[in-house]
Amino acid sequence: MTFNMKNIKYIALFFGLTAVIGCNEPEDVLKGTNIEPIIDMTPELTSGSADFSKYVAIGASFTAGFADGALFKATQINSFPNILSQKFEMLGGGTFTQPLMNDNTGGLLFNGSRAPNGAFGPRLYFNGSGPAVLPGDPTTEATTVVSGPFNNVGVPGAKSFHLGINGYGSLNPYFGRMASTPTTSMIADAVKQSPTFFTLSEIGGNDVLAYATSGGSGKDQKGNFDPSTYGTNDITDPNVFAASFSASVDALVANGAKGVVTNVPYIASLPHFTTVPYNPIPLNAGTASQLNAGYAQYNGGIQYALSQGDIDATEAAARTINFKASATNTMVLVDEDLTDLSKYSLPNYRQSTVNDLFVLPLSSFIPQGYGTQIPLDDKWALTPQEQLAIKNATDAYNVTIAAVASAKGLALVDFKGILTQASTTGIPSGNFTLTAALVTGGLVSLDGVHLTSRGYAVLANKMMQAIDATYGTNFEASGNFVSAGNYPTNYPSTLK
């Protein structure tokens, strides 16, 4: 390896080293001393076989920089595509543009008003005891189109089959405000920029996430190849995903672009589904007795159905409601997979088990009697059967992603592995160990799904690591990973 003069550093006290005039070689400065030159062995950053001159990022909310339940300017600036673009700039990358929001409040206005259903609201912040909604109104008008083109085509809410829909901006306001024309698609806007390098990230996540966050209230559309018939909370058929993902990649690589793709994490790695325990209810003896009296008639009906042979003893035991004087009572929920006993006017109640998952918003309703006097509707819980449907779809999507990445020579980031590690052993990062714990873990933001800015920095490093392995760059070896500790885990309410 050849080293230039700039690679040789000197450590010296100036005692006795003032007469340097006339020295012809740098080593002459050190003659007669015990000081040795320190050689910096760090190699120069190289691009390998990749061309970063035109980088375009395509994806959904993670690509956009969504965090704390909203899209806002600070996290867009700290999005992983923007972090990557700063590194790519060192290798000839050009300007990276993003459709920035107007503020750090987050959320969208529609013709000057908030969305009537409460969606697109301001971001969350930590109020000292937990996540809270930031006071105030957004200032970003959804109907105001911002001028592009934009290198970051990250659109919160986008599913795999949305990427190629012409006119998708009329369906998704995040894309509507940044689309080059009312009739364009996400992929069309990305491809028209002639990218030499791209990231296609978290595609497939929203194909199961809406089903998960709605407590499995949608439908698993496996076997239905017509996504125009899907509901908002449905799981996308794996064949529909495969066709959509493959078509998107084909369009991006048609002119020789290289890129990175990520696989889809398991939702059980996200604190949105793991923070609320299955047994969160403390009860004294008197309250437990009152609740049991309230469910006595139901329990009697279960025993009658057992005596008639409609259910077996195992199901009867699972469906019998019993509260105790304890700090860890389980919750009553509706499970549509139980035997239908409507002929006895019996609902499908049972108490929660360690195998159930609960959505994060439930935490604020438990003190109001949800799970005790008020049985939990389907939207609050993911039963094992619902979790299996999500896992099966996720596994199928990931098989497609791995196969397409291999066939097209793309770098593949194991996003599923990253979040699994965070939810188990944690991810060492500098002086920190990042975990998936809500608030304290540092990796996942206050909405329990999206990453913090520090988490996006970790993801950027993982992407550079994959690029090194696939295209022969040396971001890691040349010391060009970012320091995740320099990025915040949360933003105060005073950030405007």
PyMOL commands that set and color helices and strands:
alter all, ss='L'
color gray80, all
select helices_A, chain A and resi 5-7+26-30+61-64+73-77+80-91+160-162+168-170+173-176+186-191+206-213+227-229+238-253+267-269+271-274+285-294+296-307+313-319+342-344+360-364+366-368+378-380+384-408+415-423+453-471+484-486
alter helices_A, ss='H'
color red, helices_A
select strands_A, chain A and resi 8-9+38-39+55-59+124-126+131-133+152-154+197-201+258-262+281-283+326-329+332-334+349-351+357-358+381-382+411-413+427-429+432-434
alter strands_A, ss='S'
color yellow, strands_A
deselect
rebuild
show_as cartoon
